Amino acid sequence: MLSKRLETVASLVTTDSVIDVGCDHGYLDIYLTLKGIKCLATDVSINALNQAITNFKKYNLDIDTLFTDGLNGIDIKKNDTIVISGMGTDSIIKILNRDINNDLVISSNNHLERLRRYVVSLGYYIDKEVFVMDNNKPYVIIKFKKGKKKYHDYDYIIGPTIKDEDYFNYLKNKYTKILNSIPNNYRDKIKYYQDLINEINIRINNY
Ligand SMILES: C[S@@+](CC[C@H](N)C(=O)[O-])C[C@H]1O[C@@H](n2cnc3c(N)ncnc32)[C@H](O)[C@@H]1O
């Protein structure tokens, strides 16, 4: 049974082959393979990869695997979507240290503003983002494609493509809590969060 988060990751794959970096249990690869998508399941942990291999055998699926750190040693084909999911932005940035042009589907656990800025600096644009609550935890899954688009600072913080009431409410709650916890003398910080909440309100009114 695939989590809502991984189902969302899978829904953003539009090519017929995937490199799943950090596959862990391999559930995503099982799901995608059953849908006819060819997967290479990789992990830097041999225990995780062995668990994935055990799971593949249970489903009688012949899925390629590779024990490696990030994209090291992977023969990346033009049509491969690279999935990096369930890690922090720092790890994801380290993994993206190769010159690549492939579609990327990324589910980071943190620092989404930094992630967006970094991947855009590599010559990508944000094609689609999906907000999903899974086990009461919020996730934004981002699909990047190679190409250029101009972004405002708020696009990196909020995300340029999401038009989802639940997402906007989640963000407003989060930033309102932060705003209410800032001491009165931190004027710049207060203004930053007030402006951010205003921007979210503008987006709510415009979608
Ligand atoms: C929390 S699990 C996420 C599993 C799955 N991708 C998901 O989204 O549910 C993170 C996995 O990434 C692997 N990992 C972390 N850093 C990695 C790297 N540099 N290269 C490959 N795998 C890595 C870990 O060993 C672990 O199995």
The ligand as a Tripos MOL2 file, in Angstrom:
@<TRIPOS>MOLECULE
LIG
   27    29     1     0     0
SMALL
NO_CHARGES

@<TRIPOS>ATOM
      1 C1         13.4970    8.1490    4.3840 C.3       1 LIG1
      2 S1         14.0330    7.1190    3.0990 S.3       1 LIG1
      3 C2         12.9360    7.5760    1.7780 C.3       1 LIG1
      4 C3         12.5460    6.4030    0.9760 C.3       1 LIG1
      5 C4         11.6430    6.7250   -0.2120 C.3       1 LIG1
      6 N1         12.3890    7.3700   -1.2680 N.3       1 LIG1
      7 C5         10.4730    7.5690    0.2080 C.2       1 LIG1
      8 O1         10.3400    8.7020   -0.2590 O.co2     1 LIG1
      9 O2          9.6730    7.0950    1.0380 O.co2     1 LIG1
     10 C6         15.5450    7.8460    2.5500 C.3       1 LIG1
     11 C7         16.4070    6.8480    1.8000 C.3       1 LIG1
     12 O3         17.3850    7.5670    1.0620 O.3       1 LIG1
     13 C8         18.6130    6.9000    1.1850 C.3       1 LIG1
     14 N2         19.6680    7.8780    0.9060 N.ar      1 LIG1
     15 C9         20.0570    8.9200    1.6780 C.ar      1 LIG1
     16 N3         21.0640    9.5840    1.0770 N.ar      1 LIG1
     17 C10        21.3010    8.9580   -0.1040 C.ar      1 LIG1
     18 C11        22.2180    9.1530   -1.1610 C.ar      1 LIG1
     19 N4         23.1180   10.1320   -1.1180 N.pl3     1 LIG1
     20 N5         22.1950    8.3110   -2.2140 N.ar      1 LIG1
     21 C12        21.2890    7.2960   -2.2630 C.ar      1 LIG1
     22 N6         20.4080    7.0450   -1.2860 N.ar      1 LIG1
     23 C13        20.4170    7.8700   -0.2150 C.ar      1 LIG1
     24 C14        18.6090    6.3330    2.5920 C.3       1 LIG1
     25 O4         19.5280    5.2630    2.7290 O.3       1 LIG1
     26 C15        17.1490    5.8990    2.7250 C.3       1 LIG1
     27 O5         16.9670    4.5700    2.3150 O.3       1 LIG1
@<TRIPOS>BOND
     1     1     2 1
     2     2     3 1
     3     2    10 1
     4     3     4 1
     5     4     5 1
     6     5     6 1
     7     5     7 1
     8     7     8 2
     9     7     9 1
    10    10    11 1
    11    11    12 1
    12    11    26 1
    13    12    13 1
    14    13    14 1
    15    13    24 1
    16    14    15 ar
    17    14    23 ar
    18    15    16 ar
    19    16    17 ar
    20    17    18 ar
    21    17    23 ar
    22    18    19 1
    23    18    20 ar
    24    20    21 ar
    25    21    22 ar
    26    22    23 ar
    27    24    25 1
    28    24    26 1
    29    26    27 1
@<TRIPOS>SUBSTRUCTURE
     1 LIG1         1 GROUP 0 **** ****
